[in-house]
Amino acid sequence: MKKYIILFVLAVVAIAANAQTDTILVINQTTEEMQEDLQQMLKPSFGDYYEGLTKKITFDRMIPPYGLEVTFNKTVHIIFPAAIRYVDLGSNNIIAGKAGTSENILRVKAAIRSFETETNMAVITEEGSYYTFNVKFADEPEKLNIEMKDFMHEGITTNIPNNSMDIYLKELGSESPRIVYLINRAVYNTDKRIVKHIGSKRFGIQYLLKGIYSHNNLLYLHTSIKNASNVPFDVDFVRMKIVDKKVMKQTAIQETVIYPLRAYNFVSSVGGNKSERTVFSIDKITIPNDKQLVIELFEKNGGRNQSFVIENEDLLRAEEINELKVK
């Protein structure tokens, strides 16, 4: 009996000893894990760790930035190939804004003298191109006047540059600005006259509608100004409006003004015995039979104004554009 009691006591002691050892091991393992977690938290992050299921962004998805130097006492001017629609600055170390009344020139300079931390800047232009810059301070920037390349004029479709993205702008709806630009350019370069009965001619000035084209939810109006006189014709503005056929003199309430979304090769002056063409992009419209679309051309400080009328049936006969042929 005594023998069994001794064996039982020894067994209990062994179990207790093993339990104590296991507890110490568990505590030691937990401490090591905590140290590793702390080291991981203190380690600088390089963007390689994310919570949950993620996919690494590869370099072919990256838009490479341009390097830009700015300074405090001088202004850097960047000339873009189209009007600027959006500018974002990475920090308050730099300031930027459009140059006066110019729509495509951005002026940039340092807001803080000799700032140390590099920042960035992003620009979106009207034709849908995206430009990004890494900006740093320099006492004497090497380049003060920069002209950004117009990738849209390259005519290359198999190798679209990184900054020519399909960025969409609100006024163009579901249409890409790049497609709008290419269609405008194709219509202008083709220079076909498919409409031969719409136009006006007075005082040696001929204003014609050469074609109406359609793509998605936009219409493209190809117009021409021919100056047969020796006096230059300075364009003040072009106005488009839908008016009632029966009312000769319209009021502002009776008119519906159509604002062009884009104007390709809009000219401010037509020299003597010269001609110029412009392609306007407008929202696709149809008009009731009792109304008409009137396009008016006004001369600055002159009286050789022109106008012509577009009927609803003319709009309905617009030539459909196949975008595959304009790239």
Secondary structure, DSSP 4 states (H G I P E B T S, - for coil): -HHHHHHHHHHHHHHHHHHHHHHHHHHHHHHHHHHHHHHHHHSPP-S---SSS--PPPGGG--PPEEEEE-SSS-EEEE-SS-EEEEEESSTTEEEEE-TT-SSEEEEEESSTT--S-EEEEEEETTS-EEEEEEEE-SS-S-SEEE---GGGG--SSS--TT------GGGTTS-HHHHHHHHHHHHHH------S-EEEETTEEEEEEEEEEETTEEEEEEEEEE-SSS-EEEEEEEEEEEETT-SS--TTT-EEE--SEEET--SEE-TTEEEEEEEEEE-----TTEEEEEEEEETTSS--EEEEE-HHHHHTPEEP-GGGT-
